[in-house]
Amino acid sequence: MQEQEFERLGSAKTIHVDVRMIAATHRDLSAMIRENTFREDLFYRLNVFPIEIPPLRERRQDIPLLVNYFVSKLSRRMRKEIKSIPKQAMELLMNSPWRGNVRELSNFIERAVILSQGDELEVPIAELKASYSRGTSAPASTFQEAERNVIIDALKAASGQISGVGGAATRLGLKRSTLQNKMRRLGISKKDYGR
């Protein structure tokens, strides 16, 4: 890194590069250096121009911009035309602590886009209120559980229809076979989403 050159594995030829490296972490690297769990020399090679970004809960003015960006991006991907976000929903989104920062907000908005039927974003307000009144960081305890919940929600919203126009696969932006494989892997059966 320091010399801006490297050698491919198994090669003796040195390749010179002119690149800028960006590294990101949420960990306290100074503390890790003191505990001998992070190499000090690597830290000083990376720490040329540090930029500290405060957590999302400390920059609430960014939340509407991020929500609008995620809604626009995800509704395009899922072929939906979501044009508005209810004011009450946006206020709740802005006042939530977002312990998982931007990633948690993005995942929550994705679930809302999946559940939305019309041109207005259907934010699961009760879930948002319940999640933060309990003091939990997210309604699902694992990634698999979260994925399972999103698929079940999409199947319920599609009245159990897996493929075709308005089907769960289309809502999720997946192929029918991919969705069916995920359903098998996560143990999702008709009793989970049947009406």
PyMOL CGO cylinders between C-alpha atoms (Angstrom):
from pymol import cmd
from pymol.cgo import CYLINDER

trace = [
    CYLINDER, 0.00, 0.00, 0.00, 2.67, 2.45, 1.00, 0.3, 1, 1, 1, 1, 1, 1,
    CYLINDER, 2.67, 2.45, 1.00, 4.78, 1.88, -2.13, 0.3, 1, 1, 1, 1, 1, 1,
    CYLINDER, 4.78, 1.88, -2.13, 1.70, 1.67, -4.41, 0.3, 1, 1, 1, 1, 1, 1,
    CYLINDER, 1.70, 1.67, -4.41, 2.80, -1.62, -5.91, 0.3, 1, 1, 1, 1, 1, 1,
    CYLINDER, 2.80, -1.62, -5.91, 1.92, -5.28, -5.60, 0.3, 1, 1, 1, 1, 1, 1,
    CYLINDER, 1.92, -5.28, -5.60, 2.77, -8.69, -7.00, 0.3, 1, 1, 1, 1, 1, 1,
    CYLINDER, 2.77, -8.69, -7.00, 0.17, -11.19, -8.12, 0.3, 1, 1, 1, 1, 1, 1,
    CYLINDER, 0.17, -11.19, -8.12, 0.15, -14.46, -6.21, 0.3, 1, 1, 1, 1, 1, 1,
    CYLINDER, 0.15, -14.46, -6.21, 2.76, -16.73, -7.75, 0.3, 1, 1, 1, 1, 1, 1,
    CYLINDER, 2.76, -16.73, -7.75, 4.25, -13.97, -9.92, 0.3, 1, 1, 1, 1, 1, 1,
    CYLINDER, 4.25, -13.97, -9.92, 7.60, -12.24, -9.52, 0.3, 1, 1, 1, 1, 1, 1,
    CYLINDER, 7.60, -12.24, -9.52, 6.54, -9.22, -11.59, 0.3, 1, 1, 1, 1, 1, 1,
    CYLINDER, 6.54, -9.22, -11.59, 5.84, -6.03, -9.61, 0.3, 1, 1, 1, 1, 1, 1,
    CYLINDER, 5.84, -6.03, -9.61, 2.85, -4.01, -10.76, 0.3, 1, 1, 1, 1, 1, 1,
    CYLINDER, 2.85, -4.01, -10.76, 2.74, -0.28, -10.00, 0.3, 1, 1, 1, 1, 1, 1,
    CYLINDER, 2.74, -0.28, -10.00, -0.65, 1.32, -9.39, 0.3, 1, 1, 1, 1, 1, 1,
    CYLINDER, -0.65, 1.32, -9.39, -2.01, 4.82, -8.86, 0.3, 1, 1, 1, 1, 1, 1,
    CYLINDER, -2.01, 4.82, -8.86, -5.11, 4.32, -6.70, 0.3, 1, 1, 1, 1, 1, 1,
    CYLINDER, -5.11, 4.32, -6.70, -6.81, 5.86, -3.70, 0.3, 1, 1, 1, 1, 1, 1,
    CYLINDER, -6.81, 5.86, -3.70, -7.98, 3.49, -1.00, 0.3, 1, 1, 1, 1, 1, 1,
    CYLINDER, -7.98, 3.49, -1.00, -11.08, 4.12, 1.12, 0.3, 1, 1, 1, 1, 1, 1,
    CYLINDER, -11.08, 4.12, 1.12, -11.64, 2.05, 4.25, 0.3, 1, 1, 1, 1, 1, 1,
    CYLINDER, -11.64, 2.05, 4.25, -14.63, 2.23, 6.58, 0.3, 1, 1, 1, 1, 1, 1,
    CYLINDER, -14.63, 2.23, 6.58, -15.39, 0.83, 10.01, 0.3, 1, 1, 1, 1, 1, 1,
    CYLINDER, -15.39, 0.83, 10.01, -17.74, 1.33, 12.93, 0.3, 1, 1, 1, 1, 1, 1,
    CYLINDER, -17.74, 1.33, 12.93, -15.14, 0.07, 15.40, 0.3, 1, 1, 1, 1, 1, 1,
    CYLINDER, -15.14, 0.07, 15.40, -12.87, 2.09, 17.66, 0.3, 1, 1, 1, 1, 1, 1,
    CYLINDER, -12.87, 2.09, 17.66, -9.53, 1.34, 16.02, 0.3, 1, 1, 1, 1, 1, 1,
    CYLINDER, -9.53, 1.34, 16.02, -7.54, 3.31, 18.61, 0.3, 1, 1, 1, 1, 1, 1,
    CYLINDER, -7.54, 3.31, 18.61, -8.94, 1.08, 21.36, 0.3, 1, 1, 1, 1, 1, 1,
    CYLINDER, -8.94, 1.08, 21.36, -8.24, -2.01, 19.26, 0.3, 1, 1, 1, 1, 1, 1,
    CYLINDER, -8.24, -2.01, 19.26, -4.61, -0.91, 18.84, 0.3, 1, 1, 1, 1, 1, 1,
    CYLINDER, -4.61, -0.91, 18.84, -4.28, -0.53, 22.62, 0.3, 1, 1, 1, 1, 1, 1,
    CYLINDER, -4.28, -0.53, 22.62, -5.73, -4.06, 23.03, 0.3, 1, 1, 1, 1, 1, 1,
    CYLINDER, -5.73, -4.06, 23.03, -3.37, -5.42, 20.32, 0.3, 1, 1, 1, 1, 1, 1,
    CYLINDER, -3.37, -5.42, 20.32, -6.31, -6.58, 18.17, 0.3, 1, 1, 1, 1, 1, 1,
    CYLINDER, -6.31, -6.58, 18.17, -5.52, -4.22, 15.24, 0.3, 1, 1, 1, 1, 1, 1,
    CYLINDER, -5.52, -4.22, 15.24, -2.11, -3.57, 13.68, 0.3, 1, 1, 1, 1, 1, 1,
    CYLINDER, -2.11, -3.57, 13.68, -0.82, -0.10, 14.48, 0.3, 1, 1, 1, 1, 1, 1,
    CYLINDER, -0.82, -0.10, 14.48, 1.27, 0.12, 11.29, 0.3, 1, 1, 1, 1, 1, 1,
    CYLINDER, 1.27, 0.12, 11.29, -1.80, -0.68, 9.17, 0.3, 1, 1, 1, 1, 1, 1,
    CYLINDER, -1.80, -0.68, 9.17, -3.81, 1.97, 11.02, 0.3, 1, 1, 1, 1, 1, 1,
    CYLINDER, -3.81, 1.97, 11.02, -1.25, 4.67, 10.20, 0.3, 1, 1, 1, 1, 1, 1,
    CYLINDER, -1.25, 4.67, 10.20, -1.09, 3.61, 6.56, 0.3, 1, 1, 1, 1, 1, 1,
    CYLINDER, -1.09, 3.61, 6.56, -4.89, 3.90, 6.29, 0.3, 1, 1, 1, 1, 1, 1,
    CYLINDER, -4.89, 3.90, 6.29, -5.41, 6.95, 8.50, 0.3, 1, 1, 1, 1, 1, 1,
    CYLINDER, -5.41, 6.95, 8.50, -4.33, 9.64, 6.01, 0.3, 1, 1, 1, 1, 1, 1,
    CYLINDER, -4.33, 9.64, 6.01, -7.56, 11.65, 5.83, 0.3, 1, 1, 1, 1, 1, 1,
    CYLINDER, -7.56, 11.65, 5.83, -10.12, 10.42, 8.39, 0.3, 1, 1, 1, 1, 1, 1,
    CYLINDER, -10.12, 10.42, 8.39, -13.77, 11.38, 7.99, 0.3, 1, 1, 1, 1, 1, 1,
    CYLINDER, -13.77, 11.38, 7.99, -16.07, 10.73, 10.93, 0.3, 1, 1, 1, 1, 1, 1,
    CYLINDER, -16.07, 10.73, 10.93, -19.75, 10.34, 10.12, 0.3, 1, 1, 1, 1, 1, 1,
    CYLINDER, -19.75, 10.34, 10.12, -22.12, 10.64, 13.08, 0.3, 1, 1, 1, 1, 1, 1,
    CYLINDER, -22.12, 10.64, 13.08, -24.85, 8.00, 13.52, 0.3, 1, 1, 1, 1, 1, 1,
    CYLINDER, -24.85, 8.00, 13.52, -28.14, 8.60, 11.71, 0.3, 1, 1, 1, 1, 1, 1,
    CYLINDER, -28.14, 8.60, 11.71, -29.96, 9.47, 14.97, 0.3, 1, 1, 1, 1, 1, 1,
    CYLINDER, -29.96, 9.47, 14.97, -27.63, 12.49, 15.26, 0.3, 1, 1, 1, 1, 1, 1,
    CYLINDER, -27.63, 12.49, 15.26, -28.40, 13.77, 11.75, 0.3, 1, 1, 1, 1, 1, 1,
    CYLINDER, -28.40, 13.77, 11.75, -32.15, 13.42, 11.49, 0.3, 1, 1, 1, 1, 1, 1,
    CYLINDER, -32.15, 13.42, 11.49, -32.31, 16.06, 8.73, 0.3, 1, 1, 1, 1, 1, 1,
    CYLINDER, -32.31, 16.06, 8.73, -30.78, 13.43, 6.39, 0.3, 1, 1, 1, 1, 1, 1,
    CYLINDER, -30.78, 13.43, 6.39, -33.59, 10.91, 6.95, 0.3, 1, 1, 1, 1, 1, 1,
    CYLINDER, -33.59, 10.91, 6.95, -36.16, 12.41, 4.50, 0.3, 1, 1, 1, 1, 1, 1,
    CYLINDER, -36.16, 12.41, 4.50, -33.50, 12.57, 1.77, 0.3, 1, 1, 1, 1, 1, 1,
    CYLINDER, -33.50, 12.57, 1.77, -32.49, 8.95, 2.40, 0.3, 1, 1, 1, 1, 1, 1,
    CYLINDER, -32.49, 8.95, 2.40, -36.11, 7.74, 2.59, 0.3, 1, 1, 1, 1, 1, 1,
    CYLINDER, -36.11, 7.74, 2.59, -36.97, 9.43, -0.73, 0.3, 1, 1, 1, 1, 1, 1,
    CYLINDER, -36.97, 9.43, -0.73, -33.84, 8.01, -2.34, 0.3, 1, 1, 1, 1, 1, 1,
    CYLINDER, -33.84, 8.01, -2.34, -34.55, 4.44, -1.14, 0.3, 1, 1, 1, 1, 1, 1,
    CYLINDER, -34.55, 4.44, -1.14, -38.23, 4.64, -2.13, 0.3, 1, 1, 1, 1, 1, 1,
    CYLINDER, -38.23, 4.64, -2.13, -37.32, 5.89, -5.61, 0.3, 1, 1, 1, 1, 1, 1,
    CYLINDER, -37.32, 5.89, -5.61, -34.62, 3.26, -6.14, 0.3, 1, 1, 1, 1, 1, 1,
    CYLINDER, -34.62, 3.26, -6.14, -36.59, 0.33, -4.73, 0.3, 1, 1, 1, 1, 1, 1,
    CYLINDER, -36.59, 0.33, -4.73, -39.90, 1.19, -6.38, 0.3, 1, 1, 1, 1, 1, 1,
    CYLINDER, -39.90, 1.19, -6.38, -38.12, 1.32, -9.77, 0.3, 1, 1, 1, 1, 1, 1,
    CYLINDER, -38.12, 1.32, -9.77, -36.53, -2.06, -9.09, 0.3, 1, 1, 1, 1, 1, 1,
    CYLINDER, -36.53, -2.06, -9.09, -39.85, -3.58, -8.04, 0.3, 1, 1, 1, 1, 1, 1,
    CYLINDER, -39.85, -3.58, -8.04, -41.72, -1.85, -10.89, 0.3, 1, 1, 1, 1, 1, 1,
    CYLINDER, -41.72, -1.85, -10.89, -43.96, 0.16, -8.58, 0.3, 1, 1, 1, 1, 1, 1,
    CYLINDER, -43.96, 0.16, -8.58, -45.01, 3.79, -8.87, 0.3, 1, 1, 1, 1, 1, 1,
    CYLINDER, -45.01, 3.79, -8.87, -44.83, 5.12, -5.34, 0.3, 1, 1, 1, 1, 1, 1,
    CYLINDER, -44.83, 5.12, -5.34, -45.26, 8.89, -5.51, 0.3, 1, 1, 1, 1, 1, 1,
    CYLINDER, -45.26, 8.89, -5.51, -45.88, 9.99, -1.92, 0.3, 1, 1, 1, 1, 1, 1,
    CYLINDER, -45.88, 9.99, -1.92, -44.97, 9.28, 1.69, 0.3, 1, 1, 1, 1, 1, 1,
    CYLINDER, -44.97, 9.28, 1.69, -47.52, 10.10, 4.43, 0.3, 1, 1, 1, 1, 1, 1,
    CYLINDER, -47.52, 10.10, 4.43, -46.46, 12.99, 6.69, 0.3, 1, 1, 1, 1, 1, 1,
    CYLINDER, -46.46, 12.99, 6.69, -47.12, 10.99, 9.90, 0.3, 1, 1, 1, 1, 1, 1,
    CYLINDER, -47.12, 10.99, 9.90, -44.95, 8.14, 8.59, 0.3, 1, 1, 1, 1, 1, 1,
    CYLINDER, -44.95, 8.14, 8.59, -42.07, 10.50, 7.73, 0.3, 1, 1, 1, 1, 1, 1,
    CYLINDER, -42.07, 10.50, 7.73, -42.25, 12.09, 11.20, 0.3, 1, 1, 1, 1, 1, 1,
    CYLINDER, -42.25, 12.09, 11.20, -42.05, 8.64, 12.81, 0.3, 1, 1, 1, 1, 1, 1,
    CYLINDER, -42.05, 8.64, 12.81, -39.14, 7.67, 10.57, 0.3, 1, 1, 1, 1, 1, 1,
    CYLINDER, -39.14, 7.67, 10.57, -37.32, 10.86, 11.55, 0.3, 1, 1, 1, 1, 1, 1,
    CYLINDER, -37.32, 10.86, 11.55, -37.88, 10.26, 15.27, 0.3, 1, 1, 1, 1, 1, 1,
    CYLINDER, -37.88, 10.26, 15.27, -36.80, 6.62, 15.34, 0.3, 1, 1, 1, 1, 1, 1,
    CYLINDER, -36.80, 6.62, 15.34, -33.34, 5.89, 16.80, 0.3, 1, 1, 1, 1, 1, 1,
    CYLINDER, -33.34, 5.89, 16.80, -32.12, 3.72, 13.86, 0.3, 1, 1, 1, 1, 1, 1,
    CYLINDER, -32.12, 3.72, 13.86, -29.56, 1.79, 15.89, 0.3, 1, 1, 1, 1, 1, 1,
    CYLINDER, -29.56, 1.79, 15.89, -28.58, -0.04, 12.69, 0.3, 1, 1, 1, 1, 1, 1,
    CYLINDER, -28.58, -0.04, 12.69, -28.05, 3.33, 10.98, 0.3, 1, 1, 1, 1, 1, 1,
    CYLINDER, -28.05, 3.33, 10.98, -28.56, 3.66, 7.22, 0.3, 1, 1, 1, 1, 1, 1,
    CYLINDER, -28.56, 3.66, 7.22, -28.62, -0.11, 6.62, 0.3, 1, 1, 1, 1, 1, 1,
    CYLINDER, -28.62, -0.11, 6.62, -31.52, -0.57, 9.06, 0.3, 1, 1, 1, 1, 1, 1,
    CYLINDER, -31.52, -0.57, 9.06, -33.42, 2.34, 7.49, 0.3, 1, 1, 1, 1, 1, 1,
    CYLINDER, -33.42, 2.34, 7.49, -32.83, 0.93, 4.00, 0.3, 1, 1, 1, 1, 1, 1,
    CYLINDER, -32.83, 0.93, 4.00, -34.12, -2.52, 4.99, 0.3, 1, 1, 1, 1, 1, 1,
    CYLINDER, -34.12, -2.52, 4.99, -37.19, -1.04, 6.67, 0.3, 1, 1, 1, 1, 1, 1,
    CYLINDER, -37.19, -1.04, 6.67, -38.02, 1.07, 3.59, 0.3, 1, 1, 1, 1, 1, 1,
    CYLINDER, -38.02, 1.07, 3.59, -37.56, -1.99, 1.37, 0.3, 1, 1, 1, 1, 1, 1,
    CYLINDER, -37.56, -1.99, 1.37, -40.13, -3.86, 3.45, 0.3, 1, 1, 1, 1, 1, 1,
    CYLINDER, -40.13, -3.86, 3.45, -42.51, -0.86, 3.20, 0.3, 1, 1, 1, 1, 1, 1,
    CYLINDER, -42.51, -0.86, 3.20, -42.11, -0.75, -0.60, 0.3, 1, 1, 1, 1, 1, 1,
    CYLINDER, -42.11, -0.75, -0.60, -42.83, -4.49, -0.83, 0.3, 1, 1, 1, 1, 1, 1,
    CYLINDER, -42.83, -4.49, -0.83, -46.02, -4.03, 1.20, 0.3, 1, 1, 1, 1, 1, 1,
    CYLINDER, -46.02, -4.03, 1.20, -47.22, -0.95, -0.69, 0.3, 1, 1, 1, 1, 1, 1,
    CYLINDER, -47.22, -0.95, -0.69, -50.11, -1.52, -3.08, 0.3, 1, 1, 1, 1, 1, 1,
    CYLINDER, -50.11, -1.52, -3.08, -50.87, 1.92, -4.49, 0.3, 1, 1, 1, 1, 1, 1,
    CYLINDER, -50.87, 1.92, -4.49, -48.93, 5.09, -5.19, 0.3, 1, 1, 1, 1, 1, 1,
    CYLINDER, -48.93, 5.09, -5.19, -48.47, 5.94, -1.47, 0.3, 1, 1, 1, 1, 1, 1,
    CYLINDER, -48.47, 5.94, -1.47, -45.78, 4.29, 0.65, 0.3, 1, 1, 1, 1, 1, 1,
    CYLINDER, -45.78, 4.29, 0.65, -47.40, 1.96, 3.20, 0.3, 1, 1, 1, 1, 1, 1,
    CYLINDER, -47.40, 1.96, 3.20, -45.13, 2.22, 6.22, 0.3, 1, 1, 1, 1, 1, 1,
    CYLINDER, -45.13, 2.22, 6.22, -45.83, -0.46, 8.86, 0.3, 1, 1, 1, 1, 1, 1,
    CYLINDER, -45.83, -0.46, 8.86, -46.24, 2.23, 11.55, 0.3, 1, 1, 1, 1, 1, 1,
    CYLINDER, -46.24, 2.23, 11.55, -47.37, -0.15, 14.30, 0.3, 1, 1, 1, 1, 1, 1,
    CYLINDER, -47.37, -0.15, 14.30, -44.27, -2.29, 13.76, 0.3, 1, 1, 1, 1, 1, 1,
    CYLINDER, -44.27, -2.29, 13.76, -42.02, 0.78, 13.89, 0.3, 1, 1, 1, 1, 1, 1,
    CYLINDER, -42.02, 0.78, 13.89, -43.64, 2.06, 17.10, 0.3, 1, 1, 1, 1, 1, 1,
    CYLINDER, -43.64, 2.06, 17.10, -43.58, -1.38, 18.74, 0.3, 1, 1, 1, 1, 1, 1,
    CYLINDER, -43.58, -1.38, 18.74, -39.97, -2.02, 17.79, 0.3, 1, 1, 1, 1, 1, 1,
    CYLINDER, -39.97, -2.02, 17.79, -38.68, 1.13, 19.44, 0.3, 1, 1, 1, 1, 1, 1,
    CYLINDER, -38.68, 1.13, 19.44, -41.03, 1.15, 22.42, 0.3, 1, 1, 1, 1, 1, 1,
    CYLINDER, -41.03, 1.15, 22.42, -39.63, -2.32, 23.30, 0.3, 1, 1, 1, 1, 1, 1,
    CYLINDER, -39.63, -2.32, 23.30, -36.11, -0.95, 22.89, 0.3, 1, 1, 1, 1, 1, 1,
    CYLINDER, -36.11, -0.95, 22.89, -35.08, -3.59, 20.37, 0.3, 1, 1, 1, 1, 1, 1,
    CYLINDER, -35.08, -3.59, 20.37, -32.81, -2.70, 17.49, 0.3, 1, 1, 1, 1, 1, 1,
    CYLINDER, -32.81, -2.70, 17.49, -34.85, -4.56, 14.91, 0.3, 1, 1, 1, 1, 1, 1,
    CYLINDER, -34.85, -4.56, 14.91, -37.96, -6.73, 14.80, 0.3, 1, 1, 1, 1, 1, 1,
    CYLINDER, -37.96, -6.73, 14.80, -36.04, -9.75, 13.51, 0.3, 1, 1, 1, 1, 1, 1,
    CYLINDER, -36.04, -9.75, 13.51, -33.22, -11.34, 15.48, 0.3, 1, 1, 1, 1, 1, 1,
    CYLINDER, -33.22, -11.34, 15.48, -31.32, -12.80, 12.54, 0.3, 1, 1, 1, 1, 1, 1,
    CYLINDER, -31.32, -12.80, 12.54, -30.85, -12.08, 8.86, 0.3, 1, 1, 1, 1, 1, 1,
    CYLINDER, -30.85, -12.08, 8.86, -32.64, -15.34, 7.98, 0.3, 1, 1, 1, 1, 1, 1,
    CYLINDER, -32.64, -15.34, 7.98, -35.59, -14.42, 10.18, 0.3, 1, 1, 1, 1, 1, 1,
    CYLINDER, -35.59, -14.42, 10.18, -35.77, -10.97, 8.58, 0.3, 1, 1, 1, 1, 1, 1,
    CYLINDER, -35.77, -10.97, 8.58, -35.60, -12.49, 5.08, 0.3, 1, 1, 1, 1, 1, 1,
    CYLINDER, -35.60, -12.49, 5.08, -38.31, -14.98, 6.04, 0.3, 1, 1, 1, 1, 1, 1,
    CYLINDER, -38.31, -14.98, 6.04, -40.56, -12.18, 7.34, 0.3, 1, 1, 1, 1, 1, 1,
    CYLINDER, -40.56, -12.18, 7.34, -40.11, -10.10, 4.17, 0.3, 1, 1, 1, 1, 1, 1,
    CYLINDER, -40.11, -10.10, 4.17, -41.00, -13.08, 1.95, 0.3, 1, 1, 1, 1, 1, 1,
    CYLINDER, -41.00, -13.08, 1.95, -44.05, -13.96, 4.07, 0.3, 1, 1, 1, 1, 1, 1,
    CYLINDER, -44.05, -13.96, 4.07, -45.20, -10.31, 3.99, 0.3, 1, 1, 1, 1, 1, 1,
    CYLINDER, -45.20, -10.31, 3.99, -44.83, -10.25, 0.19, 0.3, 1, 1, 1, 1, 1, 1,
    CYLINDER, -44.83, -10.25, 0.19, -46.77, -13.53, -0.14, 0.3, 1, 1, 1, 1, 1, 1,
    CYLINDER, -46.77, -13.53, -0.14, -49.56, -12.19, 2.09, 0.3, 1, 1, 1, 1, 1, 1,
    CYLINDER, -49.56, -12.19, 2.09, -49.69, -8.94, 0.10, 0.3, 1, 1, 1, 1, 1, 1,
    CYLINDER, -49.69, -8.94, 0.10, -49.93, -11.02, -3.11, 0.3, 1, 1, 1, 1, 1, 1,
    CYLINDER, -49.93, -11.02, -3.11, -52.74, -13.16, -1.61, 0.3, 1, 1, 1, 1, 1, 1,
    CYLINDER, -52.74, -13.16, -1.61, -50.48, -16.21, -1.77, 0.3, 1, 1, 1, 1, 1, 1,
    CYLINDER, -50.48, -16.21, -1.77, -49.65, -15.80, -5.48, 0.3, 1, 1, 1, 1, 1, 1,
    CYLINDER, -49.65, -15.80, -5.48, -46.00, -16.70, -6.05, 0.3, 1, 1, 1, 1, 1, 1,
    CYLINDER, -46.00, -16.70, -6.05, -45.43, -15.68, -9.67, 0.3, 1, 1, 1, 1, 1, 1,
    CYLINDER, -45.43, -15.68, -9.67, -47.06, -13.61, -12.39, 0.3, 1, 1, 1, 1, 1, 1,
    CYLINDER, -47.06, -13.61, -12.39, -48.29, -10.02, -12.34, 0.3, 1, 1, 1, 1, 1, 1,
    CYLINDER, -48.29, -10.02, -12.34, -48.65, -8.88, -8.74, 0.3, 1, 1, 1, 1, 1, 1,
    CYLINDER, -48.65, -8.88, -8.74, -47.12, -12.12, -7.43, 0.3, 1, 1, 1, 1, 1, 1,
    CYLINDER, -47.12, -12.12, -7.43, -44.64, -12.22, -4.56, 0.3, 1, 1, 1, 1, 1, 1,
    CYLINDER, -44.64, -12.22, -4.56, -41.67, -12.93, -6.84, 0.3, 1, 1, 1, 1, 1, 1,
    CYLINDER, -41.67, -12.93, -6.84, -42.42, -9.81, -8.90, 0.3, 1, 1, 1, 1, 1, 1,
    CYLINDER, -42.42, -9.81, -8.90, -42.92, -7.72, -5.76, 0.3, 1, 1, 1, 1, 1, 1,
    CYLINDER, -42.92, -7.72, -5.76, -39.53, -8.86, -4.45, 0.3, 1, 1, 1, 1, 1, 1,
    CYLINDER, -39.53, -8.86, -4.45, -37.75, -8.47, -7.77, 0.3, 1, 1, 1, 1, 1, 1,
    CYLINDER, -37.75, -8.47, -7.77, -36.90, -12.20, -7.85, 0.3, 1, 1, 1, 1, 1, 1,
    CYLINDER, -36.90, -12.20, -7.85, -37.33, -15.04, -10.34, 0.3, 1, 1, 1, 1, 1, 1,
    CYLINDER, -37.33, -15.04, -10.34, -40.10, -17.50, -9.43, 0.3, 1, 1, 1, 1, 1, 1,
    CYLINDER, -40.10, -17.50, -9.43, -37.56, -20.32, -9.02, 0.3, 1, 1, 1, 1, 1, 1,
    CYLINDER, -37.56, -20.32, -9.02, -35.31, -18.19, -6.79, 0.3, 1, 1, 1, 1, 1, 1,
    CYLINDER, -35.31, -18.19, -6.79, -38.24, -17.32, -4.54, 0.3, 1, 1, 1, 1, 1, 1,
    CYLINDER, -38.24, -17.32, -4.54, -39.34, -20.97, -4.35, 0.3, 1, 1, 1, 1, 1, 1,
    CYLINDER, -39.34, -20.97, -4.35, -35.80, -22.05, -3.42, 0.3, 1, 1, 1, 1, 1, 1,
    CYLINDER, -35.80, -22.05, -3.42, -35.68, -19.41, -0.67, 0.3, 1, 1, 1, 1, 1, 1,
    CYLINDER, -35.68, -19.41, -0.67, -39.08, -20.54, 0.59, 0.3, 1, 1, 1, 1, 1, 1,
    CYLINDER, -39.08, -20.54, 0.59, -37.87, -24.16, 0.81, 0.3, 1, 1, 1, 1, 1, 1,
    CYLINDER, -37.87, -24.16, 0.81, -34.64, -23.14, 2.52, 0.3, 1, 1, 1, 1, 1, 1,
    CYLINDER, -34.64, -23.14, 2.52, -36.46, -20.96, 5.07, 0.3, 1, 1, 1, 1, 1, 1,
    CYLINDER, -36.46, -20.96, 5.07, -39.24, -23.50, 5.66, 0.3, 1, 1, 1, 1, 1, 1,
    CYLINDER, -39.24, -23.50, 5.66, -42.04, -21.24, 4.41, 0.3, 1, 1, 1, 1, 1, 1,
    CYLINDER, -42.04, -21.24, 4.41, -45.27, -23.11, 3.69, 0.3, 1, 1, 1, 1, 1, 1,
    CYLINDER, -45.27, -23.11, 3.69, -48.83, -22.10, 2.81, 0.3, 1, 1, 1, 1, 1, 1,
    CYLINDER, -48.83, -22.10, 2.81, -49.83, -22.07, 6.49, 0.3, 1, 1, 1, 1, 1, 1,
    CYLINDER, -49.83, -22.07, 6.49, -47.39, -19.17, 7.02, 0.3, 1, 1, 1, 1, 1, 1,
    CYLINDER, -47.39, -19.17, 7.02, -49.00, -16.87, 4.47, 0.3, 1, 1, 1, 1, 1, 1,
    CYLINDER, -49.00, -16.87, 4.47, -52.42, -18.36, 3.70, 0.3, 1, 1, 1, 1, 1, 1,
    CYLINDER, -52.42, -18.36, 3.70, -55.50, -16.27, 4.36, 0.3, 1, 1, 1, 1, 1, 1,
]
cmd.load_cgo(trace, "trace")
